[in-house]
């Protein structure tokens, strides 16, 4: 058995409980943990069985959780290290908040994780435009290396936060090929991060479906000339749209189906055609967004959104 080591950041000399996760021990305040978690409160109320260990530093509580997760949660409760931050938090912090916040009913941490997740992965186009395409675009979660995103998607599935999955799974599809997803991605400790089988199947079925969504968004490129009845330069505009069609769909790529209207789309078209094309693009983009959950075998947005708060998330 590995000899336990003391946490460098969380060994409080006047603490009255020792928490051990894996081979790391943390000495903290029992009352503070009980205040934040009804699970810990009930745990501490139970009589401690004799363990045969010499517990000169206080009672010992062993947890089956990862030491890294426990460290983050205890640092937050005891040192206020993360929860007061308005800056983007590392994925491992969100993971710990969600996993242990749910397990030990630490509602403040679980809510913080969900707020950031719902901000990061909006469930409507207005939110997507604000986060990814607006002037104030940004992030509330830091994904420092690619394999962490696979672990994140698995965590979302594990906790049944389904409204995050459509766009998160799309991100997997556009980042990795089907072959790369099946092989998995190597973590820094040389283990392999792979999608949960349900997530993997959802992605594999979605590659072709996402290409169909791209066709829905850019349907205005192949719309018959009757759509552009007010065109003042028929030949020139048709050539411009044909050129854009080829550059949009060749080589084949999943990216682009969610694109907002861009000035580059207007090149070579008359003003009348631009107005029609922009309207059709925005309409097609909304239809494609509405169809995104179905590409991954998920319910429609209306059903998925029932898990989200009714008021907008702002952090």
C-alpha positions as CSV (number, residue, x, y, z in Angstrom):
1,X,0.0,0.0,0.0
2,X,1.3,3.4,-1.0
3,X,2.4,5.6,1.9
4,X,0.0,8.7,2.2
5,X,1.5,12.1,1.7
6,X,0.3,15.4,3.0
7,X,-1.2,18.0,0.7
8,X,1.1,21.0,0.4
9,X,-1.7,23.5,0.0
10,X,-4.3,22.0,2.4
11,X,-2.8,20.8,5.7
12,X,-4.2,23.2,8.2
13,X,-2.5,22.8,11.6
14,X,-5.6,23.5,13.6
15,X,-7.8,21.3,11.3
16,X,-9.9,18.6,13.0
17,X,-10.5,16.1,10.2
18,X,-8.1,14.4,7.7
19,X,-9.5,13.6,4.3
20,X,-7.7,11.0,2.3
21,X,-8.2,10.5,-1.5
22,X,-5.9,8.0,-3.2
23,X,-2.6,8.5,-1.4
24,X,-3.0,12.2,-0.6
25,X,-4.2,13.5,2.8
26,X,-5.8,16.9,3.5
27,X,-6.3,18.3,7.0
28,X,-9.2,20.7,7.1
29,X,-12.2,21.8,9.2
30,X,-15.0,19.3,9.7
31,X,-17.6,22.0,10.5
32,X,-16.8,23.9,7.3
33,X,-17.3,20.8,5.1
34,X,-20.5,20.0,7.0
35,X,-21.7,23.5,6.4
36,X,-21.4,23.1,2.6
37,X,-22.3,19.5,2.2
38,X,-25.2,17.6,3.8
39,X,-23.5,14.3,2.8
40,X,-20.4,15.3,4.8
41,X,-22.6,16.5,7.6
42,X,-24.3,13.1,7.9
43,X,-21.0,11.3,7.5
44,X,-19.4,13.2,10.4
45,X,-22.5,12.4,12.5
46,X,-21.8,8.7,12.3
47,X,-19.7,7.1,15.1
48,X,-16.2,6.4,13.8
49,X,-15.4,2.7,13.7
50,X,-12.0,1.6,15.2
51,X,-9.5,1.4,12.4
52,X,-6.4,0.3,14.2
53,X,-4.5,3.4,12.8
54,X,-2.8,6.0,14.9
55,X,-4.8,9.1,14.2
56,X,-2.8,11.8,16.0
57,X,-3.9,14.5,13.6
58,X,-7.7,14.0,13.8
59,X,-10.3,11.6,12.6
60,X,-9.6,10.1,9.1
61,X,-12.2,10.0,6.4
62,X,-11.3,8.0,3.2
63,X,-12.9,9.0,-0.1
64,X,-13.0,6.9,-3.2
65,X,-12.6,10.0,-5.4
66,X,-9.6,11.2,-7.4
67,X,-7.1,13.2,-5.3
68,X,-7.0,15.9,-7.9
69,X,-10.8,16.4,-7.8
70,X,-10.8,16.4,-4.0
71,X,-8.0,18.9,-3.9
72,X,-9.8,21.4,-6.1
73,X,-13.0,21.1,-4.1
74,X,-11.3,21.5,-0.8
75,X,-9.3,24.4,-2.0
76,X,-12.5,26.1,-3.1
77,X,-14.3,25.5,0.2
78,X,-11.4,26.2,2.5
79,X,-9.3,28.7,0.5
80,X,-11.9,30.2,-1.8
81,X,-9.5,29.6,-4.7
82,X,-11.8,29.2,-7.6
83,X,-15.4,30.0,-6.9
84,X,-15.0,33.8,-6.7
85,X,-13.2,34.0,-10.0
86,X,-14.9,35.6,-13.0
87,X,-12.2,34.4,-15.3
88,X,-12.3,31.2,-17.4
89,X,-11.7,28.1,-15.2
90,X,-9.7,25.1,-16.3
91,X,-11.7,22.1,-17.5
92,X,-10.4,20.0,-14.5
93,X,-12.0,22.5,-12.1
94,X,-15.3,22.3,-13.8
95,X,-15.0,18.5,-13.8
96,X,-14.4,18.5,-10.1
97,X,-17.2,20.9,-9.3
98,X,-19.7,19.0,-11.3
99,X,-18.6,15.5,-10.3
100,X,-18.1,16.1,-6.5
101,X,-20.6,18.9,-6.3
102,X,-23.3,16.4,-7.4
103,X,-22.0,13.5,-5.4
104,X,-21.7,15.4,-2.1
105,X,-24.6,17.8,-2.8
106,X,-22.4,20.9,-2.7
107,X,-24.9,23.0,-4.6
108,X,-22.8,26.1,-4.9
109,X,-20.1,24.2,-6.8
110,X,-22.5,22.2,-9.0
111,X,-24.4,25.4,-9.9
112,X,-21.1,27.2,-10.8
113,X,-20.2,24.3,-13.1
114,X,-23.6,24.2,-14.8
115,X,-23.7,28.0,-15.2
116,X,-20.4,28.0,-17.0
117,X,-21.3,25.0,-19.1
118,X,-24.6,26.5,-20.2
119,X,-22.8,29.8,-21.0
120,X,-20.1,27.9,-23.0
121,X,-22.6,25.8,-24.9
122,X,-25.7,27.8,-25.6
123,X,-28.8,26.0,-26.9
124,X,-30.0,28.7,-29.3
125,X,-28.4,30.6,-32.2
126,X,-28.6,33.9,-30.3
127,X,-26.4,32.5,-27.6
128,X,-24.0,30.9,-30.1
129,X,-23.6,34.2,-32.0
130,X,-22.9,36.0,-28.7
131,X,-20.3,33.5,-27.4
132,X,-18.6,32.5,-30.7
133,X,-19.2,35.3,-33.2
134,X,-20.0,38.5,-31.2
135,X,-17.7,41.3,-30.2
136,X,-17.7,40.0,-26.6
137,X,-17.0,36.4,-27.7
138,X,-15.1,34.5,-25.2
139,X,-15.0,31.5,-23.0
140,X,-15.7,30.6,-19.4
141,X,-13.9,27.2,-19.5
142,X,-10.3,26.7,-20.6
143,X,-9.6,23.6,-22.7
144,X,-5.9,23.6,-22.7
145,X,-5.3,20.4,-24.6
146,X,-7.5,18.5,-27.1
147,X,-7.9,15.2,-25.2
148,X,-9.5,17.1,-22.3
149,X,-12.5,17.8,-24.5
150,X,-13.2,14.1,-25.0
151,X,-13.1,13.7,-21.2
152,X,-15.4,16.7,-20.9
153,X,-18.0,15.2,-23.4
154,X,-18.0,12.0,-21.4
155,X,-18.6,13.9,-18.2
156,X,-21.5,15.7,-19.8
157,X,-23.0,12.3,-20.8
158,X,-22.2,10.8,-17.4
159,X,-24.3,13.6,-15.7
160,X,-27.0,13.5,-18.3
161,X,-26.7,17.2,-19.3
162,X,-28.0,16.5,-22.7
163,X,-28.6,20.1,-23.9
164,X,-24.8,20.6,-24.1
165,X,-24.2,17.5,-26.2
166,X,-25.3,18.6,-29.7
167,X,-22.7,21.4,-30.0
168,X,-20.1,19.6,-27.9
169,X,-20.4,16.5,-30.1
170,X,-20.2,18.6,-33.2
171,X,-17.0,20.1,-31.9
172,X,-15.6,16.5,-31.6
173,X,-16.6,15.7,-35.2
174,X,-15.0,18.8,-36.7
175,X,-11.8,18.4,-34.6
176,X,-11.2,14.7,-35.2
177,X,-11.8,12.2,-38.0
178,X,-13.9,9.1,-37.3
179,X,-10.6,7.1,-37.3
180,X,-9.0,9.5,-34.8
181,X,-12.1,9.3,-32.5
182,X,-12.1,5.5,-32.6
183,X,-8.3,5.4,-31.7
184,X,-8.7,8.0,-29.0
185,X,-6.3,10.8,-28.0
186,X,-3.3,10.3,-25.7
187,X,-3.3,12.1,-22.4
188,X,-0.2,13.6,-20.8
189,X,0.2,10.5,-18.6
190,X,0.2,8.3,-21.7
191,X,-3.3,6.9,-21.1
192,X,-5.8,7.1,-23.9
193,X,-8.9,9.3,-23.8
194,X,-11.7,7.8,-25.8
195,X,-15.4,8.7,-26.2
196,X,-18.0,6.8,-24.2
197,X,-19.5,4.2,-26.7
198,X,-22.8,6.1,-26.8
199,X,-21.0,9.3,-27.7
200,X,-18.8,7.6,-30.2
201,X,-21.8,6.1,-32.0
202,X,-23.5,9.4,-32.0
203,X,-20.5,11.1,-33.7
204,X,-20.0,8.3,-36.2
205,X,-23.6,8.6,-37.4
206,X,-23.4,12.4,-37.5
207,X,-20.6,13.1,-40.0
208,X,-22.8,12.8,-43.0
209,X,-25.7,14.5,-41.2
210,X,-23.6,17.6,-40.5
211,X,-22.7,17.8,-44.1
212,X,-26.4,17.9,-44.8
213,X,-26.8,20.7,-42.3
214,X,-24.2,22.6,-44.3
215,X,-26.3,22.2,-47.4
216,X,-29.3,23.5,-45.6
217,X,-27.4,26.7,-44.5
218,X,-25.9,27.3,-47.9
219,X,-28.9,26.3,-50.0
220,X,-29.1,29.8,-51.4
221,X,-26.0,29.1,-53.4
222,X,-27.9,26.6,-55.6
223,X,-31.3,28.3,-55.4
224,X,-32.9,28.7,-58.9
225,X,-32.6,32.0,-60.6
226,X,-36.3,32.6,-59.8
227,X,-35.2,33.2,-56.2
228,X,-33.2,36.2,-57.4
229,X,-35.9,37.9,-59.6
230,X,-34.6,41.3,-58.8
231,X,-31.1,40.6,-60.0
232,X,-29.4,43.3,-62.0
233,X,-26.4,41.3,-63.2
234,X,-27.6,37.8,-63.8
235,X,-24.4,36.3,-65.3
236,X,-22.0,37.9,-62.9
237,X,-24.0,37.0,-59.8
238,X,-24.5,33.4,-60.9
239,X,-20.7,33.0,-61.5
240,X,-20.0,34.6,-58.0
241,X,-22.3,32.1,-56.3
242,X,-20.9,29.2,-58.2
243,X,-17.4,30.1,-57.2
244,X,-18.4,30.4,-53.6
245,X,-20.3,27.1,-53.8
246,X,-17.1,25.3,-54.9
247,X,-14.9,26.9,-52.2
248,X,-17.5,26.2,-49.5
249,X,-18.0,22.5,-50.2
250,X,-14.6,21.5,-51.7
251,X,-12.6,20.1,-50.1
252,X,-15.2,18.4,-48.0
253,X,-15.2,19.8,-44.4
254,X,-17.8,19.9,-41.6
255,X,-16.8,23.5,-40.7
256,X,-18.9,26.4,-41.8
257,X,-22.5,25.2,-41.5
258,X,-23.0,27.5,-38.5
259,X,-21.3,30.5,-40.0
260,X,-23.0,33.9,-39.7
261,X,-23.4,35.9,-42.8
262,X,-20.0,37.2,-44.0
263,X,-19.0,40.2,-46.2
264,X,-17.0,37.8,-48.3
265,X,-20.2,36.1,-49.4
266,X,-21.3,39.3,-51.1
267,X,-18.3,39.5,-53.5
268,X,-19.5,39.6,-57.1
269,X,-23.2,39.8,-56.3
270,X,-25.5,42.8,-56.9
271,X,-27.3,44.5,-54.0
272,X,-30.6,42.8,-54.8
273,X,-29.1,39.3,-54.8
274,X,-27.2,40.1,-51.6
275,X,-30.4,41.0,-49.8
276,X,-32.1,37.7,-50.9
277,X,-29.0,35.6,-50.2
278,X,-28.5,37.0,-46.7
279,X,-32.2,36.3,-45.9
280,X,-32.0,32.8,-47.2
281,X,-28.7,32.1,-45.4
282,X,-30.1,33.3,-42.0
283,X,-33.2,31.2,-42.5
284,X,-31.3,28.1,-43.6
285,X,-28.9,28.5,-40.7
286,X,-31.8,28.5,-38.2
287,X,-33.2,25.4,-39.8
288,X,-29.8,23.7,-39.7
289,X,-29.4,24.6,-36.0
290,X,-32.9,23.2,-35.2
291,X,-31.9,20.0,-36.9
292,X,-28.5,19.6,-35.1
293,X,-29.7,17.5,-32.1
294,X,-31.3,15.0,-34.4
295,X,-28.0,14.5,-36.2
296,X,-26.7,12.9,-33.0
297,X,-29.8,11.0,-32.2
298,X,-30.9,13.4,-29.5
299,X,-34.3,15.0,-28.8
300,X,-35.3,18.3,-30.2
301,X,-34.0,21.6,-28.6
302,X,-37.4,22.2,-27.0
303,X,-37.1,19.1,-25.0
304,X,-33.4,19.4,-24.3
305,X,-33.9,23.0,-23.0
306,X,-36.2,21.8,-20.2
307,X,-33.1,21.1,-18.1
308,X,-31.9,24.7,-18.4
309,X,-32.9,27.7,-16.3
310,X,-35.6,29.9,-17.8
311,X,-33.6,33.1,-17.3
312,X,-30.5,33.7,-19.4
313,X,-27.1,32.7,-18.1
314,X,-24.6,35.5,-17.6
315,X,-21.2,35.2,-15.9
